[in-house]
Amino acid sequence: MYVSGDELLKLVALLGALGTVGTMLYKVVQWLERQKRQDKEIEEIKAEQCIMCYGLLATLDGLRQLGANGNVTKAHEKLEKYLNKSAHDLEGK
């Protein structure tokens, strides 16, 4: 069987196209996996920040109980308002 130059060029072009499509699919899969990892990391960061906010609120509450006023009271009220709003926003999802 004889393979002409045109047939050989068509075969090479087909292999190149298949390689390009395969590479693109591989890159898409890699990107999706990276997005999944980032989503997981973001959720972990949010949980950590929530714990830190509750700790800060407890600290401010302790300072208020010891008689600190002014900025401590303002910060306590703002943080409490923020945490309440955040909790209600999460319920709606």
Secondary structure as UniProt FT lines:
FT   HELIX           5..65
FT   TURN            66..67
FT   HELIX           71..91
//
